[in-house]
Amino acid sequence: MAYGGDTASLPELTPATATNRTMMTHPIRHHSKSTNTPLLRPYIMSISPRNIPLLVTSIAIAIIMAGCTGKKEQKQPSMAKIACDESFEYIMEQEINVYEYIYPKEDVLAYYLPEKQAIDSIMAMGSVKGAVITRPLTDKEVNYLRANKKLVHQKKIAIDALALIVNPANPVEILSKKDIAEILSGDVTRWDQVEPCKLGDIDVIFDHQGSSTVAYMRDSIMGGKPLGAHVSAVKSNPDVFKAVAENRNAIGIIGVSWISSDLSGRQKSVEELAQAVEKSDTTTLQFSQDVKVLKIRGNNEVTAYKPYQAYIFDGSYPLYRSVYMVSTAPGGTVTHRFYSFVTGFQGQKIIQMTGILPATVRPRMVELE
């Protein structure tokens, strides 16, 4: 039985063939114990010659046992490997950092990839046993894994919103879904076709040509039609943010977690995040002032909304998609424990603090001074 996905191109991920996160610098803890071997020379001087071979054998065994003990004590920390849609890198980095802070003897190595490669990597049944993607595995994919005696756990962990960002000098404040489709297709190519202004040609910027963000906009907003010639892609979500901040004519499409105020201000420390996940209060995130987040409305709607959690939750904000985590690891492994962490209360609180909607924690609007 063979899986129909393109696993040949990605049979086994390695840092040399995929973009991997920089692991936290936890030192490997060597629990070396003093052997304090008794001095043997006085004994050797008084030993009978016929017992020397026995003594040599005993010393050799002692050395071998000491070496084995040292190897056990210097065992590498446990590690999980997951493949993550690169759109969710910012979210997963927060999850991993807090998890490794709480459990310092465990490590999680994430590979940030286009979604198709993330799916192929877990279907390859190699060392990667976790994935974060925008859809659950299909029945065919699940049956293939189970036929190969793999456990399959998958659960929705979040609802992500896609934000449209422009330069603060751009006077446009609101777009409809119809406006977005016309801009992406190339039917509308200049800002003065959207609203009277002195701006020039529209530059549409995505994070990556093979990203799930491109697929969502093409399939859900454009009905499968091709993108226009004025649409381009950079290499990462931070590059989208930077390009829009520097280009008055640019419009970027980016996950909302990338544009929280923390992106341009002081990042929360791991200690602060770990403490925050124990609290039950929530706040409305503010967005970075380096870009302007547009309000979006449905085609038949009068009111437009920004991608705040409450508006994602009640469906008022129209550009959203689900995020799933998949694990094929058996219970008791680091991968499965990390899966339980992300899908549990603490992991859901971390997701909430990144600006997107967690699957199991409801938002509560709080006024910020």
C-alpha positions as CSV (number, residue, x, y, z in Angstrom):
1,M,0.0,0.0,0.0
2,A,1.5,3.3,-1.0
3,Y,0.7,6.9,0.0
4,G,-0.4,9.0,-3.0
5,G,1.5,12.1,-1.8
6,D,4.9,13.2,-3.1
7,T,7.0,11.7,-0.3
8,A,9.9,10.8,-2.6
9,S,11.1,14.4,-2.5
10,L,11.0,14.5,1.3
11,P,11.6,11.0,2.7
12,E,13.4,12.2,5.8
13,L,13.9,15.8,6.9
14,T,17.3,17.0,8.0
15,P,18.5,20.5,8.9
16,A,20.4,20.5,5.6
17,T,17.3,20.0,3.5
18,A,14.7,22.1,5.4
19,T,14.5,25.4,7.2
20,N,14.6,24.4,10.8
21,R,14.2,26.5,13.9
22,T,17.2,27.3,16.1
23,M,16.9,25.1,19.0
24,M,16.9,26.6,22.5
25,T,20.4,26.6,24.0
26,H,19.6,24.2,26.9
27,P,23.0,22.8,28.0
28,I,23.2,19.0,27.9
29,R,23.2,18.0,31.5
30,H,26.0,15.6,32.3
31,H,25.4,14.0,35.6
32,S,29.0,12.7,36.2
33,K,29.6,10.8,39.3
34,S,33.0,10.5,40.9
35,T,34.4,7.0,40.6
36,N,37.0,7.4,43.3
37,T,38.8,4.1,42.3
38,P,40.9,2.8,45.3
39,L,44.7,3.0,44.7
40,L,45.9,-0.3,43.5
41,R,49.7,0.0,43.7
42,P,50.2,-1.2,47.3
43,Y,48.0,-4.2,46.6
44,I,49.8,-5.0,43.4
45,M,53.2,-5.0,45.1
46,S,52.0,-7.6,47.6
47,I,50.0,-9.8,45.1
48,S,51.1,-13.3,44.1
49,P,52.3,-13.5,40.4
50,R,49.7,-16.2,39.7
51,N,46.9,-13.7,40.5
52,I,48.1,-10.9,38.2
53,P,46.0,-12.1,35.2
54,L,42.8,-12.1,37.4
55,L,43.7,-8.6,38.6
56,V,44.2,-7.3,35.1
57,T,40.8,-8.8,34.0
58,S,39.1,-7.2,37.0
59,I,40.5,-3.8,36.2
60,A,39.5,-4.1,32.5
61,I,35.9,-5.0,33.5
62,A,35.8,-2.0,35.9
63,I,37.0,0.4,33.2
64,I,34.3,-1.0,30.7
65,M,31.6,-0.6,33.4
66,A,32.7,2.9,34.2
67,G,32.5,3.8,30.5
68,C,29.0,2.3,30.1
69,T,27.9,4.3,33.2
70,G,29.3,7.5,31.8
71,K,27.4,7.0,28.5
72,K,24.2,6.5,30.3
73,E,24.7,9.5,32.4
74,Q,25.5,11.7,29.3
75,K,22.5,10.6,27.4
76,Q,21.1,13.3,25.1
77,P,17.8,15.0,26.1
78,S,14.7,13.6,24.5
79,M,13.6,15.3,21.3
80,A,10.5,15.7,19.2
81,K,10.5,16.7,15.5
82,I,7.5,18.4,13.9
83,A,6.8,19.9,10.5
84,C,5.0,23.2,10.7
85,D,3.3,25.3,8.0
86,E,5.6,28.3,7.8
87,S,2.7,30.6,8.2
88,F,2.4,29.5,11.9
89,E,6.1,29.8,12.8
90,Y,5.6,32.7,15.2
91,I,2.9,30.8,17.1
92,M,4.8,27.5,17.3
93,E,8.0,29.3,18.5
94,Q,6.0,30.6,21.5
95,E,4.6,27.1,22.2
96,I,8.1,25.5,21.9
97,N,9.9,28.1,24.0
98,V,7.4,27.8,26.9
99,Y,7.3,24.0,26.7
100,E,11.1,23.7,26.8
101,Y,11.1,26.2,29.7
102,I,8.7,24.1,31.7
103,Y,10.3,20.8,30.7
104,P,14.0,21.7,30.3
105,K,15.1,18.1,29.7
106,E,12.9,17.9,26.5
107,D,13.5,19.5,23.2
108,V,11.2,20.2,20.2
109,L,12.8,20.7,16.8
110,A,10.4,22.3,14.2
111,Y,10.9,22.5,10.5
112,Y,9.0,25.4,8.9
113,L,7.9,24.4,5.4
114,P,5.2,25.0,2.8
115,E,2.1,23.1,3.9
116,K,2.3,20.3,1.3
117,Q,5.8,19.5,2.4
118,A,4.7,19.5,6.0
119,I,2.0,16.9,5.2
120,D,4.4,14.8,3.1
121,S,6.9,14.7,5.9
122,I,4.5,13.2,8.4
123,M,3.2,10.8,5.8
124,A,6.8,9.6,5.1
125,M,6.7,8.0,8.6
126,G,10.3,9.0,9.4
127,S,11.6,10.8,12.4
128,V,9.0,13.6,12.0
129,K,5.9,12.5,13.9
130,G,4.0,15.8,14.3
131,A,2.6,18.4,12.0
132,V,0.8,21.8,12.2
133,I,-1.3,22.4,9.1
134,T,-4.5,24.1,7.9
135,R,-6.6,20.9,7.5
136,P,-7.0,17.6,9.1
137,L,-5.6,14.5,7.4
138,T,-8.0,13.0,5.0
139,D,-9.6,9.5,5.5
140,K,-7.2,8.2,2.9
141,E,-4.2,9.6,4.7
142,V,-5.3,8.4,8.1
143,N,-6.1,4.9,6.7
144,Y,-2.6,4.7,5.1
145,L,-0.9,5.6,8.4
146,R,-3.0,3.1,10.4
147,A,-2.3,0.4,7.8
148,N,1.3,0.9,8.7
149,K,0.6,0.6,12.4
150,K,0.8,4.3,13.2
151,L,-1.4,6.0,15.8
152,V,-3.1,9.1,14.5
153,H,-4.2,11.9,16.8
154,Q,-5.4,15.2,15.3
155,K,-7.2,18.2,16.7
156,K,-8.1,21.7,15.8
157,I,-5.9,24.0,17.8
158,A,-6.8,27.5,16.5
159,I,-8.7,29.6,14.0
160,D,-6.2,31.9,12.2
161,A,-7.2,35.2,10.6
162,L,-5.5,36.6,7.6
163,A,-4.9,40.3,7.8
164,L,-4.4,42.7,4.9
165,I,-1.8,45.3,5.8
166,V,-0.8,48.5,4.0
167,N,1.6,51.3,4.6
168,P,0.4,54.0,7.2
169,A,0.6,56.6,4.4
170,N,-2.1,54.7,2.4
171,P,-5.5,56.4,2.8
172,V,-7.6,53.2,2.2
173,E,-9.2,51.9,5.3
174,I,-11.7,49.3,4.2
175,L,-11.9,46.6,1.5
176,S,-14.7,44.1,0.7
177,K,-14.0,40.5,-0.3
178,K,-15.0,41.5,-3.9
179,D,-12.4,44.3,-3.8
180,I,-9.7,41.8,-2.7
181,A,-10.6,39.3,-5.5
182,E,-10.3,42.1,-8.1
183,I,-7.0,43.2,-6.8
184,L,-5.6,39.7,-6.6
185,S,-6.8,38.8,-10.2
186,G,-5.4,42.0,-11.7
187,D,-8.8,43.5,-12.6
188,V,-7.9,46.4,-10.3
189,T,-4.2,47.4,-10.5
190,R,-4.1,50.9,-9.2
191,W,-5.0,52.4,-5.8
192,D,-7.0,55.2,-7.3
193,Q,-9.3,52.5,-8.7
194,V,-10.1,51.6,-5.1
195,E,-10.3,55.1,-3.7
196,P,-9.4,58.6,-4.9
197,C,-5.7,59.0,-3.9
198,K,-2.3,59.9,-5.3
199,L,-0.8,56.4,-4.9
200,G,0.4,54.4,-7.9
201,D,0.3,50.7,-8.9
202,I,-0.8,48.1,-6.3
203,D,2.0,45.7,-5.2
204,V,0.5,42.6,-3.7
205,I,2.9,40.7,-1.5
206,F,2.6,37.2,-0.1
207,D,4.9,35.3,2.3
208,H,5.9,32.5,0.0
209,Q,4.7,31.3,-3.4
210,G,3.8,27.8,-2.1
211,S,2.3,28.9,1.2
212,S,-1.1,28.0,2.6
213,T,-1.9,31.7,2.6
214,V,-1.6,31.9,-1.2
215,A,-3.8,28.7,-1.5
216,Y,-6.5,30.2,0.8
217,M,-6.8,33.5,-1.1
218,R,-6.8,31.7,-4.5
219,D,-9.3,29.1,-3.5
220,S,-11.6,30.9,-1.0
221,I,-11.5,34.4,-2.3
222,M,-10.9,34.0,-6.1
223,G,-12.7,30.8,-6.6
224,G,-9.6,29.0,-8.0
225,K,-8.7,31.7,-10.6
226,P,-5.1,32.5,-11.2
227,L,-3.3,35.4,-9.5
228,G,-2.4,38.5,-11.5
229,A,1.0,39.5,-12.7
230,H,1.4,42.2,-10.1
231,V,1.3,39.6,-7.3
232,S,4.7,38.6,-5.8
233,A,6.1,36.6,-2.9
234,V,9.0,37.2,-0.6
235,K,10.7,34.6,1.6
236,S,8.9,34.9,5.0
237,N,6.2,36.6,6.9
238,P,8.6,39.2,8.5
239,D,9.7,40.1,5.0
240,V,6.0,40.9,4.1
241,F,5.8,43.1,7.2
242,K,9.0,44.9,6.3
243,A,8.1,45.4,2.6
244,V,4.8,47.0,3.4
245,A,6.3,49.2,6.1
246,E,8.8,50.5,3.5
247,N,6.5,50.7,0.4
248,R,3.5,53.1,0.2
249,N,2.0,51.1,-2.7
250,A,2.2,47.7,-1.2
251,I,-0.5,45.5,0.3
252,G,0.6,42.5,2.3
253,I,-1.4,39.4,3.2
254,I,-0.2,37.9,6.5
255,G,-1.3,35.8,9.5
256,V,-2.6,38.1,12.2
257,S,-0.2,36.7,14.8
258,W,2.7,38.4,13.0
259,I,1.3,41.9,13.4
260,S,0.6,42.1,17.2
261,S,2.2,45.1,18.9
262,D,4.9,42.8,20.3
263,L,6.4,42.3,16.8
264,S,7.7,45.9,16.8
265,G,8.1,46.3,20.5
266,R,9.6,44.4,23.4
267,Q,9.0,40.6,23.1
268,K,7.7,38.9,26.2
269,S,10.3,36.7,27.9
270,V,9.8,33.0,28.1
271,E,9.3,33.5,31.9
272,E,6.5,36.0,31.3
273,L,4.8,33.7,28.8
274,A,5.0,30.8,31.2
275,Q,3.5,32.8,34.0
276,A,0.8,34.2,31.7
277,V,-0.5,30.8,30.6
278,E,-1.6,30.2,34.2
279,K,-3.9,33.2,34.3
280,S,-7.5,33.3,33.1
281,D,-7.7,36.9,32.0
282,T,-7.3,38.0,28.4
283,T,-6.9,41.2,26.6
284,T,-7.5,42.6,23.1
285,L,-4.2,42.7,21.3
286,Q,-3.0,45.9,19.7
287,F,-1.5,45.9,16.3
288,S,1.9,47.2,15.3
289,Q,2.0,50.9,14.3
290,D,4.5,50.3,11.5
291,V,1.7,49.1,9.2
292,K,-2.0,49.7,9.0
293,V,-4.4,46.8,9.3
294,L,-7.4,47.2,7.0
295,K,-11.0,46.5,7.9
296,I,-12.6,43.8,5.8
297,R,-16.3,43.2,5.1
298,G,-18.3,40.5,3.4
299,N,-19.7,41.3,0.0
300,N,-23.3,41.6,1.3
301,E,-22.3,43.3,4.6
302,V,-22.3,47.0,5.6
303,T,-20.0,46.9,8.5
304,A,-16.3,46.1,8.2
305,Y,-14.1,44.6,10.9
306,K,-10.4,44.3,11.9
307,P,-9.2,40.8,12.8
308,Y,-9.6,41.0,16.5
309,Q,-10.3,37.7,18.3
310,A,-13.9,38.4,19.2
311,Y,-14.7,39.2,15.6
312,I,-13.0,36.1,14.4
313,F,-14.9,34.1,17.1
314,D,-18.4,35.3,16.0
315,G,-17.6,35.2,12.2
316,S,-17.8,39.0,11.7
317,Y,-14.3,39.0,10.3
318,P,-14.5,37.1,7.0
319,L,-10.9,36.0,6.3
320,Y,-10.2,33.0,8.6
321,R,-9.1,29.4,8.5
322,S,-8.6,26.5,10.9
323,V,-5.3,25.3,12.2
324,Y,-4.8,21.6,13.1
325,M,-2.1,19.7,14.9
326,V,-1.4,16.0,14.0
327,S,0.6,13.5,15.9
328,T,1.5,9.9,14.9
329,A,3.7,9.4,18.0
330,P,2.8,6.8,20.6
331,G,1.9,7.9,24.2
332,G,4.8,8.6,26.5
333,T,7.0,10.2,23.8
334,V,8.0,13.8,23.7
335,T,6.1,14.4,20.5
336,H,2.8,13.2,22.1
337,R,3.4,15.2,25.3
338,F,4.0,18.3,23.2
339,Y,0.8,17.6,21.3
340,S,-1.1,17.3,24.6
341,F,0.5,20.6,25.7
342,V,-0.5,22.5,22.6
343,T,-4.0,21.1,22.6
344,G,-4.4,21.6,26.4
345,F,-5.1,24.7,28.5
346,Q,-1.6,26.1,28.6
347,G,-1.0,25.7,24.9
348,Q,-4.3,27.3,24.1
349,K,-3.5,30.3,26.3
350,I,-0.3,30.8,24.4
351,I,-2.2,30.8,21.1
352,Q,-4.6,33.3,22.5
353,M,-1.7,35.6,23.4
354,T,-0.4,35.5,19.8
355,G,-3.6,37.2,18.5
356,I,-5.4,34.4,16.8
357,L,-8.4,32.5,18.2
358,P,-7.6,29.3,20.2
359,A,-9.9,26.4,19.6
360,T,-11.0,25.9,23.2
361,V,-10.5,29.2,25.0
362,R,-13.2,31.8,24.4
363,P,-12.1,35.5,24.1
364,R,-13.1,38.2,26.5
365,M,-12.9,41.8,25.3
366,V,-11.0,44.0,27.7
367,E,-10.5,47.8,27.1
368,L,-6.8,48.8,26.9
369,E,-5.7,52.2,28.0
